[in-house]
Amino acid sequence: MIDNAVKFFDRYKSDEALRRRVAEATEAYPGSLEIREALVEAVLLPIAAELGLDFSVEELRAYETRRKMSRLTETDEEYFARIDSEESFWLLDNGWEYDDEVLRAGEERRK
């Protein structure tokens, strides 16, 4: 549920131990950090599930999209105040995503 993503990131912002745990899991991740969807599935979602805050990659994408869209209405003061404490997105604007449909289309064109 997107509500669980909201709850998870609210907790993430205020819980140093949780941020450290996620950072350590990310550092130990054996795959490519640029493939954000796989990283989320291997690192972030299992930690959220352990906390009873299950959500999916799609729900995370919806949460991040809402957050990003809300920034469009910021005043200049709000924008500059946020820049110093910039919260990054896990999926949006980070690396690239694994998309089966795009890969299949590319393979079909090569045939």
DSSP file (Angstrom, degrees, kcal/mol; ACC not computed):
  #  RESIDUE AA STRUCTURE BP1 BP2  ACC     N-H-->O    O-->H-N    N-H-->O    O-->H-N    TCO  KAPPA ALPHA  PHI   PSI    X-CA   Y-CA   Z-CA
    1    1 A M    >>        0   0    0      0, 0.0     4,-1.4     0, 0.0     3,-0.7   0.000 360.0 360.0 360.0 142.6    0.0    0.0    0.0
    2    2 A I  H 3>  +     0   0    0      1,-0.2     4,-2.3     2,-0.2     5,-0.2   0.831 360.0  64.6 -62.2 -29.6    1.2    3.5   -0.7
    3    3 A D  H 3> S+     0   0    0      1,-0.2     4,-2.6     2,-0.2    -1,-0.2   0.885  99.8  51.8 -59.6 -37.4    0.3    4.3    2.9
    4    4 A N  H <> S+     0   0    0     -3,-0.7     4,-2.9    50,-0.2    -1,-0.2   0.868 106.8  52.4 -68.2 -35.4    2.9    1.9    4.0
    5    5 A A  H  X S+     0   0    0     -4,-1.4     4,-2.5     2,-0.2     5,-0.2   0.922 110.3  48.9 -63.8 -42.5    5.5    3.6    1.8
    6    6 A V  H  X S+     0   0    0     -4,-2.3     4,-2.1     2,-0.2    -2,-0.2   0.944 113.8  46.0 -60.3 -48.3    4.5    7.0    3.4
    7    7 A K  H  X S+     0   0    0     -4,-2.6     4,-2.3     1,-0.2    -2,-0.2   0.902 111.6  52.3 -62.5 -42.0    4.8    5.4    6.9
    8    8 A F  H  X S+     0   0    0     -4,-2.9     4,-2.9     1,-0.2    -1,-0.2   0.941 112.4  43.6 -60.7 -47.8    8.2    3.8    6.0
    9    9 A F  H  X S+     0   0    0     -4,-2.5     4,-2.1     2,-0.2    -1,-0.2   0.801 110.1  55.9 -73.8 -26.9    9.8    7.0    4.8
   10   10 A D  H  X S+     0   0    0     -4,-2.1     4,-1.1    -5,-0.2    -1,-0.2   0.930 113.7  41.8 -63.2 -44.1    8.4    9.0    7.7
   11   11 A R  H  X S+     0   0    0     -4,-2.3     4,-1.4     1,-0.2     3,-0.4   0.911 111.4  56.0 -67.4 -41.7   10.1    6.6    9.9
   12   12 A Y  H  < S+     0   0    0     -4,-2.9     3,-0.3     1,-0.2     7,-0.3   0.886 105.2  52.7 -56.6 -42.3   13.2    6.5    7.7
   13   13 A K  H  < S+     0   0    0     -4,-2.1    -1,-0.2     1,-0.2    -2,-0.2   0.841 118.7  34.6 -64.2 -33.6   13.5   10.3    8.0
   14   14 A S  H  < S+     0   0    0     -4,-1.1     2,-0.7    -3,-0.4    -1,-0.2   0.517 103.9  76.8-102.0  -5.0   13.4   10.2   11.8
   15   15 A D     X  -     0   0    0     -4,-1.4     4,-2.2    -3,-0.3     5,-0.2  -0.861  50.2-175.7-116.3  99.7   15.2    6.9   12.6
   16   16 A E  H  > S+     0   0    0     -2,-0.7     4,-2.5     1,-0.2     5,-0.2   0.876  87.0  55.3 -59.8 -39.5   19.0    7.1   12.3
   17   17 A A  H  > S+     0   0    0      1,-0.2     4,-2.4     2,-0.2    -1,-0.2   0.889 108.2  48.6 -63.0 -39.2   19.4    3.3   13.0
   18   18 A L  H  > S+     0   0    0      2,-0.2     4,-2.6     1,-0.2     5,-0.2   0.924 111.2  49.6 -67.3 -43.8   17.0    2.5   10.1
   19   19 A R  H  X S+     0   0    0     -4,-2.2     4,-2.5    -7,-0.3    -2,-0.2   0.910 112.3  48.5 -60.6 -41.2   18.9    4.8    7.7
   20   20 A R  H  X S+     0   0    0     -4,-2.5     4,-2.7     2,-0.2    -1,-0.2   0.909 110.6  51.1 -64.6 -42.0   22.1    3.2    8.8
   21   21 A R  H  X S+     0   0    0     -4,-2.4     4,-2.3     2,-0.2    -2,-0.2   0.917 112.0  46.3 -61.8 -43.9   20.6   -0.3    8.3
   22   22 A V  H  X S+     0   0    0     -4,-2.6     4,-2.4     2,-0.2    -1,-0.2   0.916 112.5  50.8 -64.9 -42.7   19.4    0.6    4.8
   23   23 A A  H  X S+     0   0    0     -4,-2.5     4,-2.4    -5,-0.2    -2,-0.2   0.911 111.1  48.2 -62.1 -42.8   22.8    2.1    3.9
   24   24 A E  H  X S+     0   0    0     -4,-2.7     4,-1.7     2,-0.2    -1,-0.2   0.901 112.2  48.8 -64.6 -40.9   24.6   -1.0    5.1
   25   25 A A  H  X S+     0   0    0     -4,-2.3     4,-0.5     2,-0.2    -2,-0.2   0.882 111.5  50.3 -66.2 -37.2   22.3   -3.2    3.1
   26   26 A T  H >< S+     0   0    0     -4,-2.4     3,-0.9     1,-0.2    -2,-0.2   0.913 109.4  50.5 -66.1 -42.5   22.8   -1.0    0.0
   27   27 A E  H 3< S+     0   0    0     -4,-2.4    -1,-0.2     1,-0.2    -2,-0.2   0.833 112.0  48.0 -64.2 -32.2   26.6   -1.2    0.4
   28   28 A A  H 3< S+     0   0    0     -4,-1.7    -1,-0.2    -5,-0.2    -2,-0.2   0.524  82.2 120.1 -85.6  -6.1   26.4   -5.0    0.7
   29   29 A Y    <<  -     0   0    0     -3,-0.9     4,-0.1    -4,-0.5    10,-0.0  -0.425  53.2-155.6 -64.1 124.7   24.1   -5.3   -2.4
   30   30 A P        +     0   0    0      0, 0.0    -1,-0.2     0, 0.0     3,-0.1   0.595  65.4  75.6 -81.7  -9.1   26.0   -7.4   -4.9
   31   31 A G  S    S-     0   0    0      1,-0.1     2,-0.4     7,-0.1    -2,-0.0  -0.157  97.9 -66.7 -92.8-171.3   24.2   -6.1   -8.0
   32   32 A S    >   -     0   0    0      1,-0.1     3,-1.0    -2,-0.0     7,-0.2  -0.622  32.0-149.5 -78.6 128.5   24.4   -2.9  -10.0
   33   33 A L  T 3  S+     0   0    0     -2,-0.4    -1,-0.1     1,-0.2     6,-0.1   0.682  94.4  67.9 -71.0 -16.6   23.2    0.2   -8.0
   34   34 A E  T 3  S+     0   0    0      1,-0.2    62,-3.5    61,-0.1     2,-1.6   0.713  81.7  75.8 -76.2 -20.2   22.1    1.7  -11.3
   35   35 A I  B <>  +a   96   0A   0     -3,-1.0     4,-1.9     1,-0.2     3,-0.3  -0.672  67.8 178.3 -90.4  83.6   19.4   -0.8  -11.7
   36   36 A R  H  >  +     0   0    0     -2,-1.6     4,-2.7    60,-1.3     5,-0.2   0.829  69.5  56.9 -63.2 -38.8   17.2    0.9   -9.1
   37   37 A E  H  > S+     0   0    0     59,-0.3     4,-2.3     1,-0.2    -1,-0.2   0.923 109.7  45.8 -62.0 -43.7   14.2   -1.4   -9.3
   38   38 A A  H  > S+     0   0    0     -3,-0.3     4,-2.1     2,-0.2    -1,-0.2   0.890 112.3  51.9 -65.3 -39.2   16.3   -4.5   -8.5
   39   39 A L  H  X>S+     0   0    0     -4,-1.9     4,-2.4     2,-0.2     5,-0.7   0.913 109.6  49.2 -62.6 -43.6   18.0   -2.6   -5.7
   40   40 A V  I  <>S+     0   0    0     -4,-2.7     5,-2.7     1,-0.2    -2,-0.2   0.927 112.5  48.2 -61.1 -45.3   14.7   -1.6   -4.2
   41   41 A E  I  <5S+     0   0    0     -4,-2.3    -1,-0.2    -5,-0.2    -2,-0.2   0.859 118.6  39.4 -65.1 -35.2   13.4   -5.2   -4.4
   42   42 A A  I  <5S+     0   0    0     -4,-2.1    -1,-0.2    -5,-0.2    -2,-0.2   0.772 133.0  14.8 -87.0 -27.1   16.6   -6.7   -2.8
   43   43 A V  I  X5S+     0   0    0     -4,-2.4     4,-1.2    -5,-0.2    -3,-0.2   0.819 125.5  36.5-114.0 -60.5   17.3   -4.1   -0.2
   44   44 A L  I  ><S+     0   0    0     -5,-0.7     4,-2.4     1,-0.2     5,-0.2   0.930 112.6  51.2 -72.2 -48.3   14.5   -1.7    0.7
   45   45 A L  H  ><S+     0   0    0     -5,-2.7     4,-2.6     1,-0.2    -1,-0.2   0.888 108.5  50.9 -63.0 -41.0   11.3   -3.8    0.4
   46   46 A P  H  > S+     0   0    0      0, 0.0     4,-2.1     0, 0.0    -1,-0.2   0.900 111.7  48.3 -63.1 -37.7   12.6   -6.6    2.6
   47   47 A I  H  X S+     0   0    0     -4,-1.2     4,-1.2     2,-0.2    -2,-0.2   0.925 112.4  48.4 -66.7 -43.2   13.5   -4.1    5.4
   48   48 A A  H  <>S+     0   0    0     -4,-2.4     5,-2.8     1,-0.2     3,-0.4   0.905 110.1  52.7 -62.1 -40.8   10.1   -2.4    5.1
   49   49 A A  H ><5S+     0   0    0     -4,-2.6     3,-1.9     1,-0.2     5,-0.2   0.894 104.0  55.9 -62.8 -40.2    8.4   -5.9    5.2
   50   50 A E  H 3<5S+     0   0    0     -4,-2.1    -1,-0.2     1,-0.3    -2,-0.2   0.809 106.7  51.4 -60.8 -29.0   10.3   -6.7    8.4
   51   51 A L  T 3<5S-     0   0    0     -4,-1.2    -1,-0.3    -3,-0.4    -2,-0.2   0.413 122.2-109.1 -86.8   1.7    8.8   -3.6    9.9
   52   52 A G  T < 5S+     0   0    0     -3,-1.9    -3,-0.2    -4,-0.1     2,-0.1   0.729  88.9 116.6  77.2  22.4    5.3   -4.6    8.9
   53   53 A L      < +     0   0    0     -5,-2.8    -4,-0.2    -6,-0.2    -3,-0.1  -0.459  43.6 179.0-120.8  57.7    5.2   -1.9    6.2
   54   54 A D        +     0   0    0     -5,-0.2     2,-0.3    -2,-0.1   -50,-0.2  -0.337   9.3 154.8 -62.6 136.4    5.0   -3.9    3.0
   55   55 A F        -     0   0    0    -10,-0.1     2,-0.2   -51,-0.1    -6,-0.1  -0.963  32.5-121.9-153.7 163.5    4.7   -2.0   -0.3
   56   56 A S     >  -     0   0    0     -2,-0.3     4,-2.3     1,-0.1     5,-0.2  -0.491  29.6-105.3-103.1 171.7    5.6   -2.8   -3.9
   57   57 A V  H  > S+     0   0    0      1,-0.2     4,-2.5     2,-0.2     5,-0.2   0.901 123.1  52.8 -60.5 -41.1    7.9   -1.1   -6.4
   58   58 A E  H  > S+     0   0    0      1,-0.2     4,-2.2     2,-0.2    -1,-0.2   0.891 108.9  48.6 -63.9 -39.2    4.8    0.3   -8.1
   59   59 A E  H  > S+     0   0    0      2,-0.2     4,-2.4     1,-0.2    -1,-0.2   0.875 110.5  51.2 -69.0 -36.7    3.6    1.8   -4.9
   60   60 A L  H  X S+     0   0    0     -4,-2.3     4,-2.8     2,-0.2     5,-0.2   0.917 109.2  50.8 -63.2 -42.8    7.0    3.3   -4.2
   61   61 A R  H  X S+     0   0    0     -4,-2.5     4,-2.4     2,-0.2    -2,-0.2   0.904 110.6  49.0 -62.0 -41.2    7.0    4.8   -7.7
   62   62 A A  H  X S+     0   0    0     -4,-2.2     4,-2.3     2,-0.2    -2,-0.2   0.914 111.8  49.4 -64.2 -42.8    3.5    6.3   -7.0
   63   63 A Y  H  X S+     0   0    0     -4,-2.4     4,-2.2     1,-0.2    -2,-0.2   0.937 113.5  45.3 -60.5 -48.1    4.7    7.7   -3.6
   64   64 A E  H  X S+     0   0    0     -4,-2.8     4,-2.8     1,-0.2    -2,-0.2   0.873 110.5  54.0 -66.1 -36.6    7.8    9.2   -5.2
   65   65 A T  H  X S+     0   0    0     -4,-2.4     4,-2.8    -5,-0.2    -1,-0.2   0.920 108.8  49.0 -64.0 -42.9    5.8   10.6   -8.1
   66   66 A R  H  X S+     0   0    0     -4,-2.3     4,-2.1     2,-0.2    -2,-0.2   0.929 112.6  48.1 -60.2 -45.0    3.4   12.3   -5.7
   67   67 A R  H  X S+     0   0    0     -4,-2.2     4,-0.9     1,-0.2    -2,-0.2   0.921 113.7  46.9 -62.2 -43.8    6.4   13.8   -3.7
   68   68 A K  H >< S+     0   0    0     -4,-2.8     3,-0.6     1,-0.2     4,-0.4   0.910 111.9  49.9 -66.4 -41.4    8.0   15.0   -6.9
   69   69 A M  H >< S+     0   0    0     -4,-2.8     3,-1.4     1,-0.2     4,-0.3   0.849 103.3  60.5 -66.1 -33.4    4.8   16.5   -8.2
   70   70 A S  H >< S+     0   0    0     -4,-2.1     3,-1.1     1,-0.3    -1,-0.2   0.779  95.0  64.5 -65.7 -23.8    4.2   18.4   -5.0
   71   71 A R  G X< S+     0   0    0     -4,-0.9     3,-1.4    -3,-0.6    -1,-0.3   0.706  84.9  73.9 -70.9 -19.1    7.5   20.2   -5.5
   72   72 A L  G <  S+     0   0    0     -3,-1.4    -1,-0.2    -4,-0.4    -2,-0.2   0.728  95.9  49.9 -67.4 -20.2    6.1   21.9   -8.6
   73   73 A T  G <  S+     0   0    0     -3,-1.1    -1,-0.3    -4,-0.3    -2,-0.2   0.349  84.6 122.9 -99.9   5.8    4.0   24.1   -6.4
   74   74 A E    <   -     0   0    0     -3,-1.4     2,-0.1    -4,-0.1    -3,-0.0  -0.338  59.3-127.8 -68.7 146.2    6.8   25.2   -4.1
   75   75 A T     >  -     0   0    0      1,-0.1     4,-2.5    -2,-0.0     5,-0.2  -0.410  32.5-101.9 -79.2 168.5    7.7   28.8   -3.6
   76   76 A D  H  > S+     0   0    0      1,-0.2     4,-2.5     2,-0.2     5,-0.2   0.896 124.2  52.8 -59.2 -40.1   11.3   29.9   -4.2
   77   77 A E  H  > S+     0   0    0      1,-0.2     4,-2.0     2,-0.2    -1,-0.2   0.917 110.1  46.9 -63.2 -43.6   11.8   30.1   -0.4
   78   78 A E  H  > S+     0   0    0      2,-0.2     4,-1.9     1,-0.2    -1,-0.2   0.907 111.8  52.1 -64.4 -41.1   10.5   26.5    0.0
   79   79 A Y  H  X S+     0   0    0     -4,-2.5     4,-1.8     1,-0.2    -2,-0.2   0.948 112.3  43.5 -60.3 -50.2   12.7   25.3   -2.8
   80   80 A F  H  X S+     0   0    0     -4,-2.5     4,-0.8     1,-0.2    -1,-0.2   0.819 112.2  53.5 -69.5 -30.3   15.9   26.8   -1.4
   81   81 A A  H  < S+     0   0    0     -4,-2.0     4,-0.5    -5,-0.2    -1,-0.2   0.856 111.4  46.5 -68.8 -34.6   15.1   25.6    2.1
   82   82 A R  H >< S+     0   0    0     -4,-1.9     3,-0.9     1,-0.2    -2,-0.2   0.819  96.8  72.6 -77.1 -31.9   14.6   22.0    0.8
   83   83 A I  H >< S+     0   0    0     -4,-1.8     3,-1.4     1,-0.3    -1,-0.2   0.874  94.8  52.6 -53.7 -43.0   17.8   22.0   -1.3
   84   84 A D  T 3< S+     0   0    0     -4,-0.8    -1,-0.3     1,-0.3    -2,-0.2   0.815 118.2  35.9 -65.8 -30.1   20.1   21.8    1.8
   85   85 A S  T <  S+     0   0    0     -3,-0.9    -1,-0.3    -4,-0.5    -2,-0.2  -0.159  88.3 175.0-113.0  38.2   18.2   18.8    3.2
   86   86 A E    <   -     0   0    0     -3,-1.4     2,-0.5     1,-0.1    -3,-0.1  -0.192  19.9-151.6 -54.7 123.7   17.5   17.2   -0.2
   87   87 A E        -     0   0    0     -5,-0.1     2,-0.2     0, 0.0    -1,-0.1  -0.850  15.9-141.3 -94.2 128.4   15.8   13.9    0.1
   88   88 A S        -     0   0    0     -2,-0.5     2,-0.3     1,-0.0     5,-0.1  -0.546  10.5-120.1 -91.9 159.6   16.7   11.6   -2.9
   89   89 A F        -     0   0    0      3,-0.3    -1,-0.0    -2,-0.2     0, 0.0  -0.685   5.7-145.0 -93.8 149.5   14.3    9.3   -4.6
   90   90 A W  S    S+     0   0    0     -2,-0.3    -1,-0.1   -30,-0.1   -50,-0.1   0.840  95.8  11.3 -79.9 -35.7   15.0    5.6   -4.8
   91   91 A L  S >  S+     0   0    0    -31,-0.1     3,-1.4     2,-0.1     2,-0.2   0.824 108.1  79.2-110.0 -51.4   13.5    5.2   -8.3
   92   92 A L  T 3  S-     0   0    0      1,-0.3    -3,-0.3   -56,-0.1     3,-0.1  -0.410 112.3  -4.3 -70.0 132.5   12.9    8.5   -9.9
   93   93 A D  T 3  S+     0   0    0     -2,-0.2     2,-0.5     1,-0.1    -1,-0.3   0.648 107.3 110.4  64.9  17.2   15.9   10.2  -11.5
   94   94 A N  S <  S-     0   0    0     -3,-1.4   -58,-0.3    -6,-0.0    -1,-0.1  -0.965  84.1 -52.6-126.8 117.1   18.3    7.5  -10.2
   95   95 A G  S    S-     0   0    0     -2,-0.5     2,-0.3   -60,-0.1   -60,-0.2  -0.163  83.4 -61.9  61.9-149.8   20.0    5.1  -12.5
   96   96 A W  B     -a   35   0A   0    -62,-3.5   -60,-1.3    -3,-0.1   -59,-0.3  -0.920  44.4-122.7-134.2 161.8   17.9    3.1  -14.9
   97   97 A E        -     0   0    0     -2,-0.3     2,-0.7   -62,-0.2   -62,-0.1  -0.747  19.7-117.7-108.5 151.5   15.2    0.6  -14.5
   98   98 A Y        +     0   0    0     -2,-0.3     2,-0.5     4,-0.0   -63,-0.0  -0.791  36.8 179.2 -84.3 116.8   14.9   -3.0  -15.7
   99   99 A D     >  -     0   0    0     -2,-0.7     4,-2.3     1,-0.1     3,-0.2  -0.927  19.4-162.9-127.9 105.8   11.9   -3.0  -18.1
  100  100 A D  H  > S+     0   0    0     -2,-0.5     4,-2.9     1,-0.2     5,-0.2   0.872  90.9  53.7 -53.9 -42.7   11.1   -6.3  -19.7
  101  101 A E  H  > S+     0   0    0      1,-0.2     4,-2.4     2,-0.2    -1,-0.2   0.911 109.7  46.6 -63.7 -42.7    8.9   -4.7  -22.4
  102  102 A V  H  > S+     0   0    0     -3,-0.2     4,-2.2     2,-0.2    -1,-0.2   0.917 114.2  48.2 -65.1 -42.9   11.6   -2.3  -23.5
  103  103 A L  H  X S+     0   0    0     -4,-2.3     4,-2.3     2,-0.2    -2,-0.2   0.919 112.0  48.7 -65.0 -42.8   14.2   -5.1  -23.6
  104  104 A R  H  X S+     0   0    0     -4,-2.9     4,-2.4    -5,-0.2    -2,-0.2   0.910 110.5  51.4 -63.0 -41.4   11.9   -7.5  -25.5
  105  105 A A  H  X S+     0   0    0     -4,-2.4     4,-1.9    -5,-0.2    -1,-0.2   0.908 110.6  49.3 -62.6 -41.2   11.2   -4.7  -28.1
  106  106 A G  H  X S+     0   0    0     -4,-2.2     4,-1.3     1,-0.2    -1,-0.2   0.887 110.7  49.5 -64.7 -39.5   14.9   -4.1  -28.5
  107  107 A E  H  X S+     0   0    0     -4,-2.3     4,-0.8     1,-0.2    -2,-0.2   0.889 109.0  52.7 -66.3 -39.2   15.6   -7.8  -29.0
  108  108 A E  H >< S+     0   0    0     -4,-2.4     3,-0.6     1,-0.2    -2,-0.2   0.880 106.8  52.7 -64.5 -38.2   12.8   -8.0  -31.6
  109  109 A R  H 3< S+     0   0    0     -4,-1.9    -1,-0.2     1,-0.2    -2,-0.2   0.826 105.2  55.4 -66.8 -30.5   14.3   -5.1  -33.6
  110  110 A R  H 3<        0   0    0     -4,-1.3    -1,-0.2     1,-0.2    -2,-0.2   0.718 360.0 360.0 -75.0 -19.6   17.6   -6.8  -33.7
  111  111 A K    <<        0   0    0     -4,-0.8    -1,-0.2    -3,-0.6    -2,-0.2   0.478 360.0 360.0 -74.1 360.0   16.2   -9.9  -35.3
